[in-house]
């Protein structure tokens, strides 16, 4: 590192490590020889039409076609919605708008999505923790102890990587407890797989909730980088003060609007049903393997499991072109791996290699 970089680099940045996203760990998403089951992406790739006539113009900050369509989809008012570059930007906007660097804190409930902490640390915001209980439910008493100590409370439901949904009674207790002191951010990136537990219907009842959504998972548009923040108008207006002038490229807006059209939503429903069906079959097959213990729940598009042969199994799958995600560094997830539900063909290949691995393990031990 040059002297000028060392001299000028923010102190809070010097010790940070980049978030180990699935694509940073394994690059080359276009490699069709690989089976990509490590990033909770959809196995579907849907066609869209693009009109280039407006590419010479800057895009709308909040494209009306996208805002109107998603507000209608979520059952909220248009002034209760902001579209951004993925839900990850929504996380950053909330932190930038409602936390003062070097002074304020957020609260997370690990094991959970890593970008809450990474984004906070990048902006010199402290990160407090109230770990989930052994059954991955909220430790409500611990969370409530942070009253007047944090500005944002991040709760992921369905939770990544445990696949569990937060009990509504517990979450309501948290929301009401922080009613006058903190915004409770409910990350619903996987809500299409657990739609009955969405909080969007409660938006008008609570001024201190913000909901994160995305087109990356069930909508099969991870490459689009398009996410949404749902909240009452004052929160949305505050986020508009810190968002970039042109956050959504014109091609992204066009595709998002098509995905949210009646035909797009019909496709969404059909594909969610297919993924849920494959998830049930995958779960059943994994449960039959003695060396595997399922962990958490299956309310998203992935399955979490534990195996004492975690590293050897992971190495075996990578060697044979199958990529899944190691979650064993997270609290209470020792020896845990996470599998994204893929296509029928991908899931069969995965199960075949897992079975072959444990068969070879048994043969080696017997010898």
C-alpha positions in Angstrom: 0.0 0.0 0.0 1.4 3.4 -1.0 2.0 6.0 1.7 -0.7 8.3 0.5 -3.3 5.6 0.7 -2.2 4.6 4.2 -2.2 8.2 5.3 -5.7 9.1 3.9 -7.6 5.8 4.4 -10.3 6.2 7.0 -9.4 4.6 10.3 -12.6 2.6 10.5 -11.9 1.1 7.1 -8.3 0.0 7.7 -9.2 -3.1 9.7 -12.3 -4.2 7.6 -12.4 -7.3 5.5 -14.6 -7.3 2.4 -17.9 -9.2 2.6 -17.3 -12.7 1.3 -20.1 -12.9 -1.1 -20.8 -16.1 -3.0 -19.5 -14.6 -6.2 -16.3 -13.3 -4.6 -15.6 -16.8 -3.2 -16.4 -18.4 -6.6 -16.3 -16.2 -9.6 -17.5 -17.1 -13.1 -21.3 -17.2 -12.8 -21.5 -17.7 -16.6 -19.7 -21.1 -16.3 -22.4 -23.6 -17.3 -20.2 -26.5 -16.2 -20.7 -25.4 -12.6 -23.8 -26.1 -10.5 -24.4 -22.8 -8.7 -26.2 -23.6 -5.4 -24.3 -21.1 -3.1 -26.0 -17.8 -3.5 -29.8 -18.5 -3.0 -30.4 -17.5 -6.7 -33.3 -18.8 -8.7 -32.6 -21.7 -11.1 -34.8 -19.9 -13.7 -33.7 -17.4 -16.3 -36.6 -15.6 -17.8 -36.6 -13.6 -21.1 -37.3 -9.9 -21.3 -37.5 -7.2 -24.0 -35.4 -4.1 -23.9 -36.1 -0.8 -25.7 -32.9 1.3 -26.3 -34.6 4.5 -27.3 -34.0 6.2 -23.9 -30.5 5.0 -23.3 -29.2 8.5 -24.3 -31.1 10.1 -21.4 -30.5 9.9 -17.6 -33.1 7.6 -16.0 -35.8 8.6 -13.5 -34.6 8.4 -9.9 -37.7 6.5 -9.0 -39.1 5.1 -12.2 -42.9 5.5 -12.1 -43.6 2.2 -13.9 -41.6 0.3 -11.3 -42.9 2.2 -8.3 -46.5 1.9 -9.3 -46.2 -1.8 -10.1 -44.4 -2.8 -6.9 -46.7 -0.7 -4.7 -49.6 -2.5 -6.2 -47.9 -5.8 -5.7 -47.1 -5.1 -2.1 -50.5 -3.5 -1.3 -49.0 -0.2 -0.2 -49.1 3.5 -1.3 -46.6 4.8 -3.8 -45.2 7.3 -1.3 -44.3 4.3 1.0 -41.8 2.8 -1.4 -38.3 3.4 -2.6 -36.5 1.4 -5.3 -32.7 1.0 -5.0 -29.7 -1.0 -6.3 -30.7 -4.1 -4.5 -31.8 -4.4 -0.9 -28.2 -4.0 0.0 -28.4 -0.3 -1.0 -31.5 -0.1 1.1 -29.5 -1.2 4.1 -26.9 1.4 3.5 -29.4 4.2 2.9 -31.1 3.4 6.3 -27.8 3.5 8.1 -26.6 6.7 6.4 -29.9 8.5 7.0 -30.5 7.5 10.6 -27.1 6.9 12.2 -24.3 9.4 12.9 -20.8 8.0 12.2 -18.6 7.4 15.3 -21.6 7.8 17.6 -24.6 5.6 16.9 -25.2 1.9 16.8 -27.4 -0.7 15.1 -28.5 -4.1 16.5 -28.3 -7.4 14.6 -29.5 -10.9 15.6 -26.9 -13.4 14.4 -26.7 -15.8 12.8 -28.1 -13.6 10.0 -27.2 -11.8 6.8 -23.7 -10.4 7.0 -24.3 -7.1 5.1 -26.0 -5.4 8.0 -22.8 -5.4 10.0 -20.5 -4.8 7.0 -22.5 -1.7 5.9 -22.5 -0.3 9.4 -18.8 -0.8 10.0 -18.1 0.8 6.6 -19.9 4.0 7.8 -18.2 3.9 11.3 -21.4 2.8 13.0 -21.2 0.5 16.0 -22.8 -3.0 15.8 -24.5 -4.5 18.8 -25.6 -8.1 18.9 -28.6 -10.0 20.4 -27.9 -13.6 19.1 -30.9 -15.8 18.3 -31.8 -18.5 20.8 -30.9 -22.1 20.3 -34.1 -22.7 18.3 -33.3 -19.6 16.2 -36.2 -17.5 17.7 -35.6 -14.0 18.8 -34.1 -13.4 22.2 -36.7 -10.7 22.9 -35.5 -9.8 26.4 -31.9 -9.3 25.1 -33.2 -7.2 22.2 -35.3 -5.0 24.4 -32.2 -4.3 26.6 -30.8 -2.2 23.8 -33.6 0.4 24.1 -32.2 3.9 23.6 -28.8 2.3 22.7 -29.4 1.7 19.0 -31.0 3.5 16.1 -31.8 0.6 13.8 -32.8 -3.0 14.7 -32.2 -5.4 11.8 -34.4 -8.6 11.8 -34.3 -11.0 8.8 -37.5 -13.0 8.2 -37.3 -15.5 6.7 -33.8 -15.5 8.1 -30.7 -16.1 6.0 -29.1 -18.6 6.7 -31.4 -20.4 9.1 -34.5 -20.4 6.9 -36.7 -19.6 9.9 -39.5 -17.0 10.1 -39.8 -14.7 13.1 -42.8 -15.2 15.3 -45.2 -12.3 14.7 -46.0 -11.9 18.3 -42.3 -11.6 19.2 -41.7 -9.2 16.4 -44.6 -7.0 17.3 -43.3 -6.8 20.9 -40.0 -5.6 19.5 -41.6 -3.1 17.2 -43.7 -1.6 20.0 -40.8 -1.6 22.5 -38.7 0.6 20.1 -41.7 2.7 18.9 -40.2 6.0 20.0 -36.5 5.2 19.8 -35.5 3.0 16.8 -36.5 1.8 13.4 -37.1 -1.9 13.2 -35.9 -3.1 9.7 -37.6 -6.3 8.6 -35.6 -7.9 5.8 -38.1 -9.8 3.7 -35.8 -10.8 0.8 -37.3 -14.3 0.8 -40.9 -13.4 1.6 -42.3 -14.9 -1.6 -41.6 -18.3 0.0 -43.4 -17.4 3.2 -45.9 -14.8 2.0 -48.3 -15.2 4.9 -45.7 -13.7 7.3 -45.2 -10.4 5.5 -45.4 -7.2 7.5 -46.3 -5.0 4.5 -50.0 -5.2 5.6 -49.0 -3.5 8.9 -47.1 -0.6 7.4 -49.8 2.0 8.1 -50.0 0.9 11.8 -46.3 1.4 12.8 -44.3 4.5 12.0 -41.0 2.8 13.0 -40.8 -0.2 10.7 -39.0 -0.4 7.4 -39.2 -3.5 5.1 -36.6 -4.6 2.7 -37.6 -6.5 -0.5 -35.7 -7.6 -3.6 -36.2 -9.0 -7.1 -33.0 -11.2 -6.6 -34.6 -14.3 -5.2 -38.1 -15.5 -6.1 -38.2 -13.1 -9.1 -35.1 -14.7 -10.5 -33.4 -11.3 -11.2 -30.2 -11.4 -9.0 -28.2 -10.0 -11.9 -30.5 -7.0 -12.1 -29.6 -5.5 -8.7 -33.1 -4.1 -7.9 -34.5 -3.9 -4.4 -37.1 -2.0 -2.5 -37.6 -0.3 0.9 -41.2 -0.1 2.2 -42.0 2.3 5.0 -44.3 5.2 5.9 -43.7 8.3 3.9 -41.4 10.2 6.4 -38.9 7.4 6.3 -39.0 7.2 2.5 -38.6 11.0 2.3 -35.5 10.8 4.5 -33.9 8.1 2.3 -34.5 10.2 -0.8 -32.1 12.7 0.7 -29.2 10.3 0.7 -29.9 8.1 -2.4 -27.9 8.7 -5.6 -29.5 10.9 -8.3 -29.9 8.0 -10.8 -29.9 4.7 -8.8 -31.9 2.6 -11.3 -30.5 2.2 -14.9 -33.1 2.4 -17.6 -32.7 -1.3 -18.7 -33.1 -2.4 -15.0 -36.3 -0.3 -14.8 -37.7 -1.8 -18.0 -37.1 -5.4 -16.9 -38.4 -4.8 -13.3 -41.6 -3.4 -14.7 -42.1 -6.4 -16.9 -41.4 -8.8 -14.0 -44.1 -7.0 -12.0 -46.7 -7.1 -14.7 -49.6 -9.5 -14.4 -47.9 -12.0 -16.7 -44.6 -11.6 -14.8 -46.3 -12.1 -11.4 -48.0 -15.2 -12.8 -44.6 -16.6 -13.8 -43.3 -15.7 -10.3 -46.1 -17.8 -8.7 -45.5 -20.8 -10.9 -41.8 -20.8 -10.3 -42.1 -20.4 -6.6 -44.3 -23.5 -6.6 -41.7 -25.4 -8.6 -38.9 -24.4 -6.2 -41.0 -25.3 -3.1 -41.7 -28.7 -4.6 -38.0 -29.3 -5.3 -37.2 -28.0 -1.8 -39.5 -30.6 -0.3 -37.9 -33.4 -2.3 -34.4 -32.2 -1.5 -35.2 -32.0 2.2 -36.7 -35.5 2.2 -33.6 -36.9 0.6 -31.2 -35.2 2.9 -33.2 -36.3 6.0 -32.5 -39.9 4.9 -28.8 -39.5 5.1 -27.6 -40.5 8.5 -24.5 -38.2 8.6 -26.6 -35.1 7.9 -28.7 -33.1 10.4 -31.1 -30.5 9.1 -30.9 -27.2 10.9 -33.4 -24.4 11.1 -36.4 -24.4 8.8 -37.3 -24.2 5.1 -39.2 -21.0 4.8 -36.9 -19.6 2.0 -35.3 -21.2 -1.1 -32.5 -22.9 0.7 -31.8 -25.7 3.2 -29.2 -25.5 6.0 -27.7 -28.7 7.4 -24.9 -29.8 9.7 -22.3 -32.6 9.2 -19.1 -33.4 11.0 -17.7 -34.1 7.6 -18.5 -30.5 6.5 -15.1 -29.6 5.1 -14.4 -32.9 3.3 -17.9 -32.8 1.8 -17.6 -29.2 0.7 -14.2 -30.0 -0.9 -15.7 -33.0 -2.7 -18.6 -31.0 -4.1 -16.4 -28.2 -5.3 -14.1 -30.7 -7.0 -17.1 -32.0 -8.9 -18.3 -28.6 -9.9 -21.1 -28.1 -7.3 -20.9 -24.9 -5.3 -22.7 -24.6 -1.9 -22.1 -22.2 1.0 -20.2 -22.8 4.2 -22.0 -21.1 7.1 -19.9 -22.7 9.9 -18.2 -19.3 10.9 -21.6 -18.0 12.1 -22.6 -18.2 15.7 -24.3 -21.5 16.6 -23.8 -22.9 13.1 -20.7 -25.1 13.6 -20.2 -27.6 10.7 -23.1 -26.1 8.8 -23.5 -25.9 5.0 -26.3 -24.1 3.1 -27.7 -25.4 -0.2 -29.8 -23.3 -2.5 -32.7 -25.2 -4.1 -31.8 -25.6 -7.8 -33.5 -27.2 -10.8 -34.5 -30.8 -10.7 -31.4 -31.7 -12.6 -29.1 -29.7 -10.4 -30.6 -31.1 -7.2 -30.3 -34.7 -8.5 -26.6 -34.1 -9.3 -26.1 -32.6 -5.9 -27.7 -35.5 -4.1 -25.8 -38.0 -6.2 -22.5 -36.5 -5.2 -23.4 -36.2 -1.6 -24.5 -39.9 -1.6 -21.3 -40.9 -3.3 -19.2 -38.9 -0.8 -20.7 -40.6 2.2 -20.6 -44.1 0.6 -16.9 -43.6 -0.1 -16.4 -42.3 3.5 -18.1 -45.5 4.9 -16.0 -47.7 2.6 -12.8 -46.0 3.8 -13.7 -46.3 7.4 -14.6 -50.0 7.1 -11.3 -50.7 5.3 
